[in-house]
Amino acid sequence: MIKHNHARSISHRIASTRSPAKRMAVMVAAALALLGGTQLAQAAQGGAVYVLSNQAAGNSVEVYHRAADGTLTFAQSVPTGGLGTITPPPPAGAAGIDPLASQNSVIYKDGLLLAVNAGSNDISLFRAEGDRLELLDKVPSGGVKPTGLAVRGNLVYAVNAAGTPNVSGFRLDAAQGRLRALPNSTVALPGGTNAAPGEVAIGPDSESLIVTEKGTNTIDSFALDAAGYASHGKTLAVAAPGKVPFGFAISHRGYLLVAEAGSGSASSYDIGHAATLKPISQSVSLNGQTAPCWLITTPDGAYAYTGNAGTGTIGSFSVGANGTLSLINGVAAALSASALDLGITRDGEFLYVREAVGSNPTAPGDITGFHVEPDGSLTRVNTVAGVPPGAQGIAVQ
């Protein structure tokens, strides 16, 4: 009722304004006011957190409602139309708690959600409005066992980890709700069958494509042309100073920040023209925290967080204006289980971590939410249980 009364008040003001210039000013101000009210209303409603079940009998997106105060409650399970990789009970060890060994197997972008179906070699596209998901499209991934996705603008890339590991490109038609393959865009990873890719991402201004290779301790950087094609001739294999480069993020300022799972550290790079990578901070230690496999940054690029699977903690770094990494706290948060995928809200207010219970793949996992304080510290919000064993990924709306 308040919104309708406000609209009627605005209409009266416009009608009663005789000067065309003043009438236009009132209309612009009114539009901005209504837009601001809509944004405030959306913020007050919260959003959602999405996780892949990754079940071989039928993959699904597990949807959790996110309230305005950051608390989560389970909402629904929505089939992707494809298959995951886990047949209960999951295998022991890392193969069970992190079967795809990747970051960004599910990704949210501007009202759309993309998810990999690693068991059926395809990608599902959803329209996402909070708790509500609508399956729009499902297309082949361009390879075997897709494990990660990257989106920038309408350009999408998938990384396929099995067979001949590769990257394959797509164009996203948001208006039609379709994902269309870029013909002849598939490029094999330099590491070949030993690559074991950790993540794929599209660099600033869509000029580069970055892939971490866990199996070869390298970071691949492909140049992208104006049509979105990765160049075969300009692929660079940059030796990672830390062991097992895994998940990473490209900060708001355009720096590449990489978690190094094998050495308990993180590094930063400047992404230059022609897909060059220039080291900035090398292997900054997490002071004894182990297996930092996932890394995200706050939207303003000021802080970075790692999910430390080996010690069940979240580590925090400050990120300088020149891309330098400085450890704030190796244990910014202590968890009751292994820290796996991380996600953060668009406003940077809440961070979520998907957890698995030690090396027990048969136990359901958790999702724990934290409020991100102005100094980068984390305050626990709540934990929800019941994430399917063998689940993968996390995306936040």
Summary of the structure (lengths in Angstrom):
residues: 397
radius of gyration: 21.6
end to end distance: 27.4
largest distance: 75.2
contacts: 1501
relative contact order: 0.13
helix: 13%
strand: 49%
